Amino acid sequence: MPESEGQVLQELQPFLDQGLETAATPPQEQPIALDDNLVALAREASRPHWYASWVVAVLVPAGPALAILAASAGGGVQLLDWALLGIVLLVLFGPVIGICWLAMFMSHRDHVRPIRFAMNTGYASEMTAPVTTLGAHSILVGDTPIGAVHRVRLPGWARTAPCTVIFARDDPSAIRPRRAGPGPQLVSITGPDGRQLYPDVGAVPTLLRVPSISASILVSVAFTAACNAQTQTYEAAASHLRDINASTPCNAKSKPGDDCWKWVPGTIAFDYWYNTSKTNGAISSTCRAVLRWGAHIQTGDVRTDGVDCTKQLTSTPQTAKLDVLKDYVIQVQVGKATYQTDHWPPLGDSVFTLALIFEVVTILWIVWPIAHVAWAIVYRLRSRSAPLAGIPSPQEPALGSTG
């Protein structure tokens, strides 16, 4: 009987799958030294989430300050109000936000402790086997469950194709007796063709992550408000300059609202000193003043050459002649000195170009965060759906194959 059993086994040998014994052998964990490339992958794999990163720790207190700076530079009153509200909220809820951020930061530090230990020692573990995802942040390689800091997205063929998995274990001396360690933590997954499946690497993924997008939106809001304020300032100046270029002296046929100017009696009162400069003995000065004529009041800058306005103008209203165009003053005569108001643009025709430039820049700052978010979404969708070249689909063994 033993001879007949041996003969039957020998006859069935060609029909048996020669890979069954190899497949039944569990993958073995091997130590691997971390080179510069693996150290870079380990840093990427241990990168904190956006809410636990230093970016949030910097942007939360710096955001209102950036908004105030942009509003002050561009004259954005609405942005300045929101920035001041942000500072008030930061004072009220800042300690709570700081405690929550510190808790998430320390939790992340504890989670990536095995990876930091591997980078310190220069060694990690390696397995080559199919990979099964157990959840968004965990995989199974052989019989070893491995956690991951970031979401793991793998193609379907990774469950059957041999992938190279590098992971790190915690320092045994750092594990407390009454508290389990974080367990093995994933460093990288490489497909059979050498494609990096985990983690995402490269400059483009970094630019398309949530911290980068959040910073992009905040900066865009601040600079959009600042550029929009400058655009409105230059557009108003350009409108006034068009009126001045098209104006003529008023006559008996002129009607209210026509592009004509006339000198009317009024008063001017010094508000506060703004700027005085001397160049080669010539004086140029600018002061803030209040102009009154009839029932009208205009407050703004007045500038002149050859006279120090801080010495000529007084806080008590002085009699003056006002050059009124439509319903605003463009020039003021005080004695023999002639002042131009801020309704007469000091930059001349360049205000037209500046208004156009700032309008284009404002549109670009509005479009940028929209394009940034769309770019990130398209990149993620294409990354998930893109097939891997050079990876054949696993073939099922044919029944009755002779090997």
PLY file of the C-alpha trace (Angstrom):
ply
format ascii 1.0
element vertex 403
property float x
property float y
property float z
element edge 402
property int vertex1
property int vertex2
end_header
0.00 0.00 0.00
2.72 2.58 0.72
4.25 1.79 -2.66
0.89 2.35 -4.41
0.38 5.70 -2.54
3.84 6.83 -3.52
3.19 5.86 -7.10
-0.09 7.85 -7.14
1.59 10.94 -5.69
4.34 10.66 -8.24
1.79 10.46 -11.07
-0.14 13.50 -9.70
2.98 15.60 -9.24
2.82 17.27 -12.70
-0.74 18.43 -12.00
0.07 20.12 -8.68
0.75 23.89 -8.49
4.46 24.24 -7.84
3.90 27.69 -6.22
1.59 26.45 -3.48
4.44 25.76 -1.09
6.05 29.12 -1.79
2.73 30.96 -1.42
2.06 29.27 1.87
5.32 30.55 3.28
4.59 33.80 5.17
6.72 36.83 4.20
9.72 37.31 6.40
10.60 40.60 8.06
14.09 41.75 7.19
16.12 44.64 8.61
17.07 47.36 6.13
19.44 50.30 6.45
17.92 53.71 5.68
19.72 55.59 2.94
19.08 59.23 2.09
16.10 58.38 -0.10
14.46 56.24 2.61
15.13 58.91 5.23
13.36 61.44 3.01
10.43 59.04 2.64
10.36 58.55 6.40
10.16 62.30 6.94
7.32 62.51 4.46
5.50 59.59 6.08
5.80 61.23 9.51
4.66 64.64 8.29
1.90 65.98 10.57
-1.60 66.70 9.38
-2.39 70.32 8.57
-4.25 70.88 11.83
-1.28 69.65 13.87
1.42 71.35 11.81
3.45 74.45 12.54
1.65 76.20 9.66
-1.53 76.44 11.77
0.48 77.53 14.82
1.91 80.41 12.77
-1.12 81.38 10.70
-3.61 81.58 13.58
-1.85 84.49 15.32
-0.22 85.87 12.16
-3.41 85.88 10.05
-5.01 88.95 11.68
-1.65 90.74 11.69
-1.21 90.03 7.96
-4.73 91.28 7.29
-4.07 94.51 9.22
-0.82 95.04 7.30
-2.53 94.47 3.95
-5.47 96.70 4.90
-3.19 99.47 6.11
-1.10 99.34 2.94
-4.11 99.24 0.64
-6.62 101.20 2.63
-9.10 98.34 2.90
-11.48 99.47 5.64
-13.63 96.33 5.54
-10.61 94.06 5.72
-9.29 96.11 8.64
-12.58 95.63 10.50
-12.45 91.86 9.96
-8.81 91.79 11.07
-9.65 93.64 14.28
-12.51 91.19 14.89
-10.05 88.32 14.35
-7.72 89.77 16.97
-10.57 90.07 19.47
-11.62 86.46 18.84
-7.99 85.36 19.10
-7.68 87.01 22.51
-10.91 85.37 23.70
-10.43 81.87 22.27
-6.67 81.79 21.70
-5.88 79.73 24.83
-8.48 77.09 23.90
-7.17 76.92 20.33
-3.61 76.66 21.63
-4.47 73.78 24.00
-6.32 71.86 21.26
-3.46 72.34 18.82
-0.89 71.24 21.43
-2.92 68.09 22.18
-3.09 67.16 18.49
0.59 67.93 18.03
1.64 65.74 20.97
-0.67 62.93 19.79
0.99 63.05 16.39
4.44 62.99 17.97
3.51 59.86 19.90
2.06 58.25 16.78
5.21 58.70 14.69
7.61 57.73 17.46
8.60 54.46 15.69
9.49 56.34 12.51
11.57 58.88 14.43
13.31 55.99 16.22
14.10 54.38 12.85
15.55 57.64 11.51
17.69 58.02 14.64
19.05 54.48 14.46
19.21 54.35 10.65
17.40 51.00 10.45
13.85 49.86 9.72
12.09 46.65 8.65
11.18 45.43 5.19
8.72 42.90 3.78
7.87 41.93 0.22
4.33 40.63 -0.11
0.85 41.60 -1.30
-0.73 44.42 0.69
-4.30 44.57 1.98
-5.83 47.78 3.31
-7.56 47.33 6.66
-8.76 50.91 6.85
-7.91 54.42 5.80
-4.78 54.43 7.98
-3.77 50.77 8.30
-2.64 47.90 6.09
-1.96 44.18 6.45
1.23 42.61 5.10
1.26 38.88 5.68
0.10 38.55 9.26
1.47 41.93 10.36
-0.90 44.88 10.75
0.86 48.19 10.12
-0.48 51.65 10.91
-0.04 54.71 8.71
-0.03 58.39 9.57
-1.69 59.41 6.32
-4.46 57.87 4.27
-3.35 54.84 2.26
-4.83 54.47 -1.22
-3.68 51.41 -3.13
-4.72 49.95 -6.50
-6.62 46.67 -6.52
-3.71 44.68 -7.91
-1.66 45.43 -4.75
-3.63 42.66 -2.98
-1.99 40.05 -5.24
1.21 41.65 -6.56
4.36 41.55 -4.41
5.01 45.04 -3.05
7.99 46.17 -1.00
6.81 47.52 2.35
9.15 49.37 4.70
7.95 50.06 8.22
9.36 50.98 11.61
8.92 49.56 15.08
9.09 51.49 18.32
12.05 51.47 20.66
11.34 48.62 23.11
12.88 50.61 25.95
10.46 53.49 25.35
7.31 51.36 25.72
5.78 51.73 29.16
4.74 48.57 30.98
1.12 49.72 31.42
0.79 51.35 28.04
1.10 49.70 24.66
3.24 51.36 22.03
1.87 52.76 18.81
2.72 49.57 16.90
4.55 49.29 13.56
4.25 52.44 11.47
4.39 52.54 7.69
7.30 54.29 5.99
6.79 53.43 2.31
5.16 51.06 -0.17
6.77 50.41 -3.54
5.11 48.51 -6.37
6.81 45.77 -8.40
7.62 48.31 -11.13
9.31 50.64 -8.66
6.46 53.15 -8.48
6.07 54.85 -5.13
2.59 54.02 -3.80
3.04 55.56 -0.35
3.72 58.27 0.67
3.00 60.98 -1.90
6.26 62.66 -2.76
7.39 65.54 -4.91
6.93 69.31 -5.02
3.50 69.21 -6.63
1.77 67.19 -3.86
3.26 69.56 -1.29
1.74 72.56 -3.07
-1.61 70.82 -3.29
-2.00 69.84 0.36
-4.47 71.44 2.73
-1.93 73.65 4.58
-0.66 75.10 1.30
-4.20 75.67 0.02
-5.29 77.27 3.33
-2.30 79.62 3.31
-2.97 80.38 -0.35
-6.58 81.36 0.38
-5.65 83.56 3.36
-2.92 85.37 1.44
-5.24 85.74 -1.54
-8.00 87.30 0.59
-5.56 89.79 2.15
-3.93 90.85 -1.12
-7.24 90.91 -3.00
-8.64 93.36 -0.46
-5.47 95.48 -0.55
-5.25 95.55 -4.36
-8.98 96.22 -4.67
-8.63 99.21 -2.35
-5.74 100.53 -4.43
-7.76 99.92 -7.60
-10.64 102.00 -6.28
-8.22 104.77 -5.28
-6.58 104.92 -8.71
-9.90 104.59 -10.54
-11.27 107.55 -8.57
-8.11 109.51 -9.39
-8.42 108.55 -13.06
-12.06 109.68 -13.07
-11.09 113.04 -11.57
-8.26 113.45 -14.08
-10.65 112.76 -16.99
-12.95 115.45 -15.63
-10.05 117.90 -15.32
-8.76 117.18 -18.85
-12.24 117.61 -20.31
-13.22 120.67 -18.25
-13.53 124.26 -19.40
-14.31 127.49 -17.51
-17.96 127.80 -16.57
-20.09 130.39 -18.35
-23.66 131.58 -18.38
-24.77 128.54 -20.36
-23.18 126.01 -17.99
-25.44 123.76 -15.98
-24.82 121.98 -12.63
-22.87 118.79 -13.27
-21.17 120.03 -16.46
-17.42 119.53 -16.84
-16.62 123.15 -16.08
-14.75 124.85 -13.26
-15.08 128.17 -11.51
-13.43 130.01 -8.64
-15.68 130.51 -5.64
-15.02 132.08 -2.21
-14.51 129.70 0.69
-12.30 128.87 3.63
-9.44 126.49 4.37
-8.41 125.21 7.80
-5.25 123.27 8.65
-6.09 119.81 9.97
-2.66 118.25 10.64
0.83 118.14 9.19
1.45 115.45 6.60
4.71 115.95 4.73
7.30 118.65 4.07
10.47 118.18 2.04
13.28 120.37 0.73
15.24 119.63 -2.43
18.03 121.99 -3.52
16.44 124.76 -1.48
12.97 124.26 -3.01
10.16 123.42 -0.60
7.41 120.93 -1.33
4.75 120.46 1.31
1.54 118.52 1.83
-1.00 119.12 4.58
-4.35 117.77 5.58
-7.00 120.48 5.37
-10.74 121.10 5.59
-12.29 123.13 2.77
-15.69 124.82 3.02
-17.72 126.67 0.38
-21.41 127.26 0.58
-23.00 124.14 2.09
-20.14 121.89 0.95
-17.25 120.45 3.00
-14.24 118.62 1.57
-11.51 117.05 3.69
-8.28 115.88 2.10
-4.67 116.62 1.26
-3.49 119.87 -0.31
0.01 120.17 -1.78
2.12 122.97 -3.17
5.67 123.87 -4.15
7.55 126.86 -2.77
5.54 127.28 0.43
5.56 125.43 3.74
1.88 124.72 4.31
2.45 124.10 8.02
3.48 127.77 8.38
0.97 129.34 6.03
-2.20 127.43 7.01
-3.77 127.65 10.45
-6.31 125.60 12.33
-8.60 128.64 12.24
-10.47 128.83 8.90
-8.80 131.26 6.48
-10.38 133.00 3.54
-9.41 131.35 0.26
-10.50 130.98 -3.35
-11.56 127.49 -4.30
-11.47 126.11 -7.84
-14.59 123.93 -7.95
-15.12 121.31 -10.67
-18.57 119.73 -10.56
-18.95 119.29 -6.79
-15.32 119.01 -5.62
-12.33 121.33 -5.29
-9.25 120.81 -7.43
-7.24 123.94 -6.52
-7.06 126.40 -3.64
-5.56 129.90 -3.63
-4.31 131.19 -0.27
-2.64 134.58 -0.73
-0.20 134.17 -3.61
0.17 130.38 -3.10
-1.82 127.88 -5.15
-2.50 124.44 -3.74
-3.70 121.36 -5.61
-6.03 119.02 -3.77
-5.89 115.23 -3.76
-8.70 115.31 -6.34
-6.04 116.46 -8.81
-3.84 113.32 -9.13
-0.17 114.16 -8.57
0.90 111.22 -10.77
-0.68 112.63 -13.91
-1.70 110.29 -16.72
0.06 107.35 -15.06
-3.02 106.87 -12.86
-4.79 105.32 -15.86
-2.07 102.68 -16.18
-1.92 102.09 -12.44
-5.69 101.65 -12.22
-5.57 99.07 -15.02
-2.62 97.22 -13.48
-4.22 96.97 -10.04
-7.53 95.90 -11.57
-5.80 93.04 -13.41
-3.84 92.08 -10.29
-7.04 92.06 -8.22
-8.68 89.70 -10.70
-5.63 87.42 -10.63
-5.69 87.29 -6.82
-9.39 86.36 -6.97
-8.82 83.64 -9.55
-5.70 82.18 -7.93
-7.26 80.32 -4.94
-10.07 79.00 -7.17
-7.50 77.66 -9.62
-5.40 76.29 -6.73
-8.33 74.32 -5.29
-9.38 73.07 -8.74
-5.79 72.00 -9.46
-5.66 70.03 -6.20
-8.98 68.28 -6.91
-8.00 67.34 -10.48
-4.61 66.08 -9.32
-6.15 63.84 -6.67
-8.78 62.45 -9.06
-6.17 61.69 -11.70
-3.83 60.12 -9.15
-6.54 57.73 -7.97
-7.75 56.72 -11.42
-4.40 56.54 -13.24
-3.42 52.91 -14.00
0.09 51.69 -13.41
2.04 50.85 -16.53
3.94 47.60 -16.69
1.88 45.80 -14.01
0.03 42.84 -15.51
-3.19 41.74 -13.86
-2.72 38.59 -11.76
-3.76 35.52 -13.72
-5.84 32.78 -12.18
-4.32 29.30 -12.47
-5.98 27.19 -15.15
-7.50 23.94 -13.96
-5.69 20.87 -15.20
-2.51 22.81 -15.97
0.60 20.75 -16.16
2.81 23.66 -15.00
0 1
1 2
2 3
3 4
4 5
5 6
6 7
7 8
8 9
9 10
10 11
11 12
12 13
13 14
14 15
15 16
16 17
17 18
18 19
19 20
20 21
21 22
22 23
23 24
24 25
25 26
26 27
27 28
28 29
29 30
30 31
31 32
32 33
33 34
34 35
35 36
36 37
37 38
38 39
39 40
40 41
41 42
42 43
43 44
44 45
45 46
46 47
47 48
48 49
49 50
50 51
51 52
52 53
53 54
54 55
55 56
56 57
57 58
58 59
59 60
60 61
61 62
62 63
63 64
64 65
65 66
66 67
67 68
68 69
69 70
70 71
71 72
72 73
73 74
74 75
75 76
76 77
77 78
78 79
79 80
80 81
81 82
82 83
83 84
84 85
85 86
86 87
87 88
88 89
89 90
90 91
91 92
92 93
93 94
94 95
95 96
96 97
97 98
98 99
99 100
100 101
101 102
102 103
103 104
104 105
105 106
106 107
107 108
108 109
109 110
110 111
111 112
112 113
113 114
114 115
115 116
116 117
117 118
118 119
119 120
120 121
121 122
122 123
123 124
124 125
125 126
126 127
127 128
128 129
129 130
130 131
131 132
132 133
133 134
134 135
135 136
136 137
137 138
138 139
139 140
140 141
141 142
142 143
143 144
144 145
145 146
146 147
147 148
148 149
149 150
150 151
151 152
152 153
153 154
154 155
155 156
156 157
157 158
158 159
159 160
160 161
161 162
162 163
163 164
164 165
165 166
166 167
167 168
168 169
169 170
170 171
171 172
172 173
173 174
174 175
175 176
176 177
177 178
178 179
179 180
180 181
181 182
182 183
183 184
184 185
185 186
186 187
187 188
188 189
189 190
190 191
191 192
192 193
193 194
194 195
195 196
196 197
197 198
198 199
199 200
200 201
201 202
202 203
203 204
204 205
205 206
206 207
207 208
208 209
209 210
210 211
211 212
212 213
213 214
214 215
215 216
216 217
217 218
218 219
219 220
220 221
221 222
222 223
223 224
224 225
225 226
226 227
227 228
228 229
229 230
230 231
231 232
232 233
233 234
234 235
235 236
236 237
237 238
238 239
239 240
240 241
241 242
242 243
243 244
244 245
245 246
246 247
247 248
248 249
249 250
250 251
251 252
252 253
253 254
254 255
255 256
256 257
257 258
258 259
259 260
260 261
261 262
262 263
263 264
264 265
265 266
266 267
267 268
268 269
269 270
270 271
271 272
272 273
273 274
274 275
275 276
276 277
277 278
278 279
279 280
280 281
281 282
282 283
283 284
284 285
285 286
286 287
287 288
288 289
289 290
290 291
291 292
292 293
293 294
294 295
295 296
296 297
297 298
298 299
299 300
300 301
301 302
302 303
303 304
304 305
305 306
306 307
307 308
308 309
309 310
310 311
311 312
312 313
313 314
314 315
315 316
316 317
317 318
318 319
319 320
320 321
321 322
322 323
323 324
324 325
325 326
326 327
327 328
328 329
329 330
330 331
331 332
332 333
333 334
334 335
335 336
336 337
337 338
338 339
339 340
340 341
341 342
342 343
343 344
344 345
345 346
346 347
347 348
348 349
349 350
350 351
351 352
352 353
353 354
354 355
355 356
356 357
357 358
358 359
359 360
360 361
361 362
362 363
363 364
364 365
365 366
366 367
367 368
368 369
369 370
370 371
371 372
372 373
373 374
374 375
375 376
376 377
377 378
378 379
379 380
380 381
381 382
382 383
383 384
384 385
385 386
386 387
387 388
388 389
389 390
390 391
391 392
392 393
393 394
394 395
395 396
396 397
397 398
398 399
399 400
400 401
401 402
